[in-house]
Amino acid sequence: MSTPSVTLVDACLRGDTGGSPTAIVLLDAPLSDAQCRRVPVEWGTSHAVFLRPAPSASAEGAGRPTVGLRFFTAAEELPACGHGTVAALAFLAARAGAGKPYRAVLRTSQRAFDGWCDPDGDRLVATFDPGPVDLREPTADERALVLPALGLGPDGAGPDVRIAGVGRERILVPVADRAALASLAPDHDRLREACDRFGLLGAYVYSAPSVDGTLAARMFAPSIGVPEDIANANSTACLAAHLAGRGVTGIAVDMGDALGSPATITASAAPGGPGAVIRLGGAAKLAVG
C-alpha cells in the first residue's frame, strides 16, 4: 500500500491563528477505508478529507470543477464534515492559483452542492451550502441520558434543546453563558453510550448569542472518535437554522478555546426555521505541504 501525499490545512481560523488542523489527500489512486482511517491518526488530526476531481466536462458543474469528497475520522467515515469542507475548498483554491476566486461543485455520497473560496490577505475564506437542516424536539429519554453525561443538572440546560440533522443527527444544548460552557467536564464514556443508543453524532453545547450574533460552542463527539472537536461547522449550520426561526440571521461561533486552538465559524440564514437557506463559512491557511 502506498503512502498518500497529505497537506495540512488549518480550517476555521480565528483571525490569522488557530483553527482545526485537517489532513487533505488528493487521490490519484483508490485507498481502502482502513488506509483512510489511518491518515488522521498518523497526522494528528481529528479528520481527514479525500478529494477526487471529476472530469471538467461534468454537466452539473456548468463549467466549474466538480470534486468528490470523502470524510474520515480514525473511527469511521462520515457523510459530511463542515470544517473539512472549508479545508478542502481552501486547498483547491490554492492549487488553482493564489489570489483568484474559486468556485466548484462538491460531491459527497449524499448530494452535490456549491462551494466558494476567496482570497483575504494570506488567508482563504471558504463558504458553502451545507444543505437542509432537520430540527425536532428531543425525546424525554434523549434528554435524560445525554444531559447528565455532559455534566448538566436538571436546570443546567435551557429549555431550547433540539435534535438537529445535516447528514447525521446531533443534539444542540444551550447553556447560560460562556463561563458555564467553559466549565463543562463531560463523562465521555457515558456520553458515547448515550449518543450510540440514539444514533447521535454528538452534543453541541452553546452559549446564549449576543445581540450581534456572536457566541461560543463546544462539540463533544466521542462516538466518532473525537472527544472534543476544535471546530464543528455542520453543527453551527444546525444552530443557525434553529436560531433563524427566532429571527437571528447571522452568527459567529467561537470554538476550540478549551483545546488551545481558537477557531471561529460563521453562518448566515434566511429566516424560516427548518426551511432556512444556510451559508456556512470559515477562513483557512495551508499549514504543511
Buried (B, 14 or more C-beta within 10 A) or exposed (E): EEEBEBBBBBBBBBEEEBBBBBBBBBBEEEBEEEBBBBBBBEBEBBBBBBBBBBEEEBEEBEEBBBBBBBBBBBBEBBBBBBBBBBBBBBBBBBBBEEEEEBBBBBBBEEEBBBBBBBBEEEBBBBBBBBBBBEBEEBEEEBBEBBBBBBBBEEEBBEEEBBBBBBBBBBBBBBBEEBEBBEEBEBBBEBBBBBBEEBEBBBBBBBBBBEEEBBBBBBBBBBBBBBBBBBBBBBBBBBBBBBBBBEEBBBBBBBBBBBBEBBBBBBBBBEBEBBEBEBBBBBBBBBBEE
